[in-house]
Amino acid sequence: MGKITFNKIQKDPEITGMLRTANDHLGIVGYTEHGVRHGKWVGRTAQRLLKDLGINHRQADLAGIAGYMHDLGNIINREDHAQSGAQLAFQLLREREMDLEEITTVISAIGNHHEEHADPVNNVSAALILADKADVHRSRVRNPSMIKFDIHDRVNYAVQKSDLKVLPDERIIRLSLKVNTKISQVMEYFEIFMSRMIVSRRAGDFLNCTYELFVNDNRLL
């Protein structure tokens, strides 16, 4: 079958179909978008992050695979979706004859990506955490009419641009957000995303980098 790559996984009809179904389930219960777009964005961002840090190409590709597949568990239930997603990924990648050592790297990243139980246990998991928590943007809001009533939708809808950048010489990983404060105040971002910022900082530490957060060109972390 050949080596399993990020590019192949994105074109896999079974995995992509499961992601779409998982995203449909979340839409029914009112969650923001967690589907193919999110998977591709997180995968590309995690892959680029490790490449920019000079970490070997294969680990970067595994970060892309983990990023694309990390929310598969939502097809079962949002609760504990990181752990159920890791189990699904094990079976899917085993069927595709991926090397067992590489599978364990990918599933450990998936199982550790959600902030409630997240731990950066390897480079791939650290990159996945950082990329996943950086995808905050109005395009993920399914029903903009709800932003007055739902703080998560409101905060996401207020973010006009999200950019995760690596400064390799300074060993800095910087998330820069452009936020429309007429829609949501910066304090609301911290109110719901503080746990994500804490685990992102720990992921940066694992990669021997300083994690920084800028909102509207002002450094907050």
Secondary structure as UniProt FT lines:
FT   HELIX           6..10
FT   HELIX           13..28
FT   TURN            29..30
FT   HELIX           36..52
FT   TURN            53..54
FT   HELIX           57..69
FT   TURN            70..71
FT   HELIX           72..75
FT   TURN            79..80
FT   HELIX           81..95
FT   TURN            96..97
FT   HELIX           100..111
FT   TURN            115..116
FT   HELIX           123..134
FT   HELIX           138..140
FT   HELIX           144..146
FT   TURN            147..149
FT   HELIX           151..158
FT   STRAND          159..167
FT   TURN            168..171
FT   STRAND          172..179
FT   TURN            181..183
FT   HELIX           186..206
FT   TURN            207..208
FT   STRAND          210..215
FT   TURN            216..217
FT   STRAND          218..219
//
